[in-house]
Amino acid sequence: MIRTEGLTRVFDGHTAVEGLDLEVHEGEVFGFLGPNGAGKTTTIRMLACLIAPTRGRAWVNGHSVAAEPDAVRASVGILTESPGLYDRLSAERNLDIFARLYGLSEERRKAQIKRYLQLLDLWDQRDRPVGGFSKGMRQKLALVRALLHEPPVLFLDEPTAALDPQAAKTVRDFIAELSREGRTIFLCTHNLDEAERLCGRIAVLRTRLIALDTPENLRRRLFGRRTVVRIRNLTPEMAVAVRALPFVQGVEESDGQLTVDLADPEAQNPLLVRRLVGLGAEVQYVTELRHSLEEVYLTLMEEEKTA
């Protein structure tokens, strides 16, 4: 649904995005992560035909960004981090203006505005001037604006930034529902927990692409797979016996538990537990040690610094 080849943007001699190659699949929630100034918003602006690439090519919904900008714009909806709205106008009037710009008929405009305002719990606020809206209400209204013309591709730049937990959950749930409907969602966020919940794959950018994979595959690449075994009566001899197992790649012993490096925990955990029980171990639980997406992200950033 989105494809780039060598996509690059230079501003006054400064390279904001360099040689970006990626593919985003139809119906995917694709996370785009990186520090401030990494080029995330610049990438969105290029893909949405708001600015032109300096070099490289890109396609959105089968349309070339360079050759078919109008078709690309008709295919996408954009939620920016600080959406511009007309504060003196009502929520409904704001949406009607943009629906007209999208070319929707009067009947279609009314139906779409009502549908999405109801979905995001804003219908009862439709006659209020937007200037009196909270940050969360404005963000939800901007999301409605991006959806009025039913675009197959959505670019969301920090959609839950500065929202309270309840408003953020409403927006996250709505994004998940849009994905289930088959929309392709390109999500820029600093909220790594949000990316973990919503995104099937993530890309990490720092001017150039550092990594692109599922969160789980990135964890395994960076940290391997580790099983934690909590044992009521752990002894040094048990740790020695585990280290001697041919499939064990490493063992750490601390506070009544063993942390064991394994290549294939699904196959090897039963053998590991069987050996421990045979030594008289009272096993309390066995679980996989999962590193957070924050740990993955920070490790990738550190690797990039030292590369």
Long-range contacts (C-beta under 8 A, 24 or more apart in sequence): 1-25, 1-26, 1-27, 1-28, 1-60, 1-61, 1-152, 1-153, 1-184, 2-30, 2-47, 2-58, 2-59, 2-60, 2-61, 2-153, 2-184, 2-186, 3-58, 3-59, 4-47, 4-56, 4-57, 4-58, 4-59, 5-56, 5-57, 5-58, 6-55, 6-56, 6-57, 7-43, 7-46, 7-53, 7-55, 7-56, 7-57, 7-58, 8-53, 8-54, 8-55, 8-56, 9-39, 9-42, 9-43, 9-46, 9-51, 9-53, 9-54, 10-54, 15-207, 16-42, 16-207, 17-42, 17-43, 17-46, 17-205, 17-207, 17-208, 18-207, 18-208, 19-56, 19-208, 19-209, 20-56, 20-205, 20-208, 20-209, 21-209, 22-203, 22-209, 22-212, 24-184, 24-186, 25-184, 26-152, 26-182, 26-184, 27-179, 27-182, 27-183, 27-184, 28-179, 28-184, 28-185, 28-200, 28-201, 29-175, 29-176, 29-179, 29-185, 29-187, 29-198, 29-199, 29-200, 30-184, 30-185, 30-186, 30-187, 30-199, 30-200, 30-201, 30-202, 30-203, 31-187, 31-189, 31-195, 31-198, 31-199, 31-201, 31-202, 31-203, 32-186, 32-187, 32-188, 32-189, 32-202, 32-203, 32-205, 33-188, 33-189, 33-190, 33-192, 33-195, 33-202, 33-203, 33-204, 33-205, 33-297, 34-204, 34-205, 34-206, 35-206, 35-301, 38-205, 38-206, 38-207, 39-205, 39-206, 39-207, 40-157, 40-188, 40-205, 41-80, 41-81, 41-157, 41-188, 43-205, 44-78, 44-155, 44-157, 44-186, 44-188, 47-72, 47-76, 47-155, 47-186, 48-72, 48-73, 48-76, 48-78, 48-155, 49-73, 60-153, 61-152, 61-153, 74-149, 74-151, 75-151, 75-152, 75-153, 76-151, 76-153, 76-154, 76-155, 77-145, 77-146, 77-147, 77-148, 77-149, 77-151, 77-153, 77-154, 77-155, 78-146, 78-154, 78-155, 78-157, 79-139, 79-142, 79-143, 79-146, 79-154, 79-155, 79-156, 79-157, 79-159, 80-142, 80-157, 81-157, 81-158, 81-161, 83-138, 83-139, 83-141, 83-142, 83-145, 85-130, 85-138, 85-141, 85-142, 85-145, 86-130, 87-129, 87-130, 87-131, 88-129, 88-130, 88-131, 89-129, 89-130, 90-126, 90-127, 90-128, 90-129, 90-130, 91-117, 91-122, 91-125, 91-126, 91-127, 91-128, 91-130, 91-133, 91-141, 92-117, 92-126, 92-127, 94-130, 94-141, 94-145, 95-141, 95-144, 95-145, 95-148, 98-145, 98-148, 99-148, 99-149, 102-148, 102-149, 103-149, 104-148, 104-149, 109-148, 112-147, 112-148, 112-149, 112-150, 113-144, 113-148, 116-144, 116-147, 116-148, 117-144, 119-174, 120-144, 120-170, 120-174, 121-170, 134-167, 135-162, 135-163, 135-167, 136-163, 136-164, 136-167, 136-168, 136-170, 137-167, 139-163, 139-167, 139-171, 140-167, 140-170, 140-171, 143-171, 143-174, 147-178, 151-183, 152-182, 152-183, 152-184, 153-183, 153-184, 153-185, 153-186, 154-178, 154-183, 154-184, 154-185, 154-186, 155-186, 155-188, 156-185, 156-186, 156-187, 156-188, 156-189, 157-188, 158-188, 158-189, 158-190, 158-191, 159-187, 159-189, 160-189, 160-191, 160-194, 161-190, 161-191, 168-194, 172-197, 172-198, 192-292, 192-293, 192-294, 192-297, 193-293, 195-293, 196-292, 196-293, 202-293, 204-297, 204-300, 204-301, 206-301, 206-304, 210-300, 210-301, 210-303, 210-304, 211-300, 215-293, 215-296, 218-296, 218-300, 219-290, 219-291, 219-296, 222-291, 222-296, 222-299, 222-300, 223-291, 223-295, 223-296, 223-299, 224-249, 224-261, 225-261, 225-262, 225-263, 225-264, 225-265, 225-288, 226-259, 226-260, 226-261, 226-262, 226-288, 226-289, 227-259, 227-260, 227-262, 227-265, 227-268, 227-269, 227-272, 227-286, 227-287, 227-288, 227-289, 228-257, 228-258, 228-259, 228-260, 228-286, 228-287, 228-288, 228-289, 229-257, 229-258, 229-260, 229-272, 229-273, 229-276, 229-283, 229-285, 229-286, 230-256, 230-257, 230-283, 230-284, 230-285, 230-286, 231-256, 231-257, 231-258, 231-276, 231-281, 231-282, 231-283, 231-284, 232-256, 232-282, 232-283, 232-284, 233-280, 233-281, 233-282, 234-258, 234-281, 237-279, 238-276, 238-279, 238-281, 241-275, 241-276, 241-279, 242-272, 242-275, 242-276, 245-271, 245-272, 245-275, 247-271, 248-272, 259-289
